């Protein structure tokens, strides 16, 4: 390999790294939001929500940020993709069995007055 080819290869590597670094803050924000949704739904602690997302990502062979995007949009859309839904339910059930928490909040407990934000009924 010539010196020029090595330099071109190094430049391409660095450009890819810069691209990933630029995307990282957006991905982290979406993951944090997804953890919040899981905490609200299940009563798990944030670190357990993170583990649930990782588990779903691994079991479905889906990028973690994509799983997070689906989870973030889940309360508004009302559904998850068919490959994500069962993996998430299993991961949440396993996490609650180990760490506690509560059963998932059902849709009838959603408070529509706040744009679909989850809330417990007081009646």
C-alpha distance (Angstrom), angle and dihedral (degrees) to the residues before:
residue distance angle dihedral
X1 . . .
X2 3.78 . .
X3 3.78 124.3 .
X4 3.81 89.4 -110.3
X5 3.82 92.1 53.7
X6 3.80 90.0 49.2
X7 3.80 90.9 51.4
X8 3.82 92.0 47.9
X9 3.81 89.5 49.7
X10 3.81 91.6 49.7
X11 3.82 91.4 48.6
X12 3.81 90.5 51.6
X13 3.82 90.5 49.8
X14 3.79 91.4 50.2
X15 3.81 92.3 47.4
X16 3.80 89.9 52.9
X17 3.80 90.9 48.7
X18 3.82 91.6 49.9
X19 3.80 89.8 50.2
X20 3.81 91.1 51.5
X21 3.79 92.0 47.3
X22 3.80 90.9 51.7
X23 3.81 90.9 51.4
X24 3.82 94.5 45.7
X25 3.84 99.1 81.9
X26 3.81 91.3 51.5
X27 3.80 92.0 47.9
X28 3.80 91.8 47.7
X29 3.80 91.7 51.4
X30 3.81 92.1 51.5
X31 3.80 91.6 47.2
X32 3.81 90.8 49.7
X33 3.82 90.2 50.1
X34 3.81 90.9 49.5
X35 3.78 90.4 50.7
X36 3.81 87.5 53.0
X37 3.80 91.1 53.0
X38 3.81 91.0 50.2
X39 3.80 91.9 47.7
X40 3.82 90.6 50.3
X41 3.80 92.4 47.5
X42 3.76 100.3 43.1
X43 3.79 109.6 20.3
X44 3.80 90.4 -123.2
X45 3.78 120.2 145.7
X46 3.84 116.1 -103.1
X47 3.79 93.6 -107.0
X48 3.80 89.2 55.7
X49 3.80 90.4 48.4
X50 3.81 87.5 55.6
X51 3.81 89.8 52.6
X52 3.81 90.7 49.8
X53 3.81 91.2 53.3
X54 3.81 91.6 48.6
X55 3.80 91.3 48.5
X56 3.81 93.0 50.4
X57 3.80 90.6 46.9
X58 3.79 92.0 52.1
X59 3.81 96.2 42.8
X60 3.80 93.7 48.9
X61 3.80 96.5 36.4
X62 3.81 88.3 -126.1
X63 3.79 124.9 139.1
X64 3.78 110.9 -99.0
X65 3.81 93.3 -123.9
X66 3.83 89.6 53.3
X67 3.81 91.3 51.6
X68 3.82 87.7 48.3
X69 3.82 91.6 51.2
X70 3.80 90.9 52.4
X71 3.80 91.1 49.1
X72 3.81 92.6 48.0
X73 3.81 91.5 51.7
X74 3.81 93.8 41.2
X75 3.85 97.7 89.8
X76 3.81 91.7 50.0
X77 3.80 97.6 40.8
X78 3.80 94.8 37.8
X79 3.80 94.6 -140.1
X80 3.77 143.1 67.7
X81 3.80 127.1 -143.6
X82 3.81 111.1 -87.4
X83 3.81 93.1 -112.6
X84 3.82 92.8 51.5
X85 3.82 101.4 41.7
X86 3.83 100.4 67.6
X87 3.80 93.3 39.5
X88 3.80 90.9 51.4
X89 3.80 93.1 47.1
X90 3.82 91.3 50.7
X91 3.81 93.2 45.3
X92 3.82 91.7 49.0
X93 3.80 91.9 47.2
X94 3.81 90.9 50.1
X95 3.81 92.6 46.7
X96 3.81 92.9 48.6
X97 3.82 90.4 49.1
X98 3.80 90.5 55.0
X99 3.81 102.3 33.2
X100 3.82 105.6 23.7
X101 3.75 123.4 -124.3
X102 3.77 128.1 141.3
X103 3.79 136.4 -79.0
X104 3.78 116.0 -80.5
X105 3.79 115.7 -77.8
X106 3.78 106.7 -108.8
X107 3.80 122.3 -130.5
X108 3.80 92.3 -109.9
X109 3.83 87.2 65.7
X110 3.79 93.1 56.6
X111 3.76 114.3 112.9
X112 3.80 107.5 -132.0
X113 3.81 92.1 -171.6
X114 3.80 90.1 74.3
X115 3.78 98.5 50.8
X116 3.79 94.8 -88.5
X117 3.80 95.7 -48.4
X118 3.76 110.0 156.0
X119 3.77 116.9 -108.7
X120 3.79 136.6 163.0
X121 3.77 116.9 -114.7
X122 3.76 114.9 -119.7
X123 3.80 96.4 -157.2
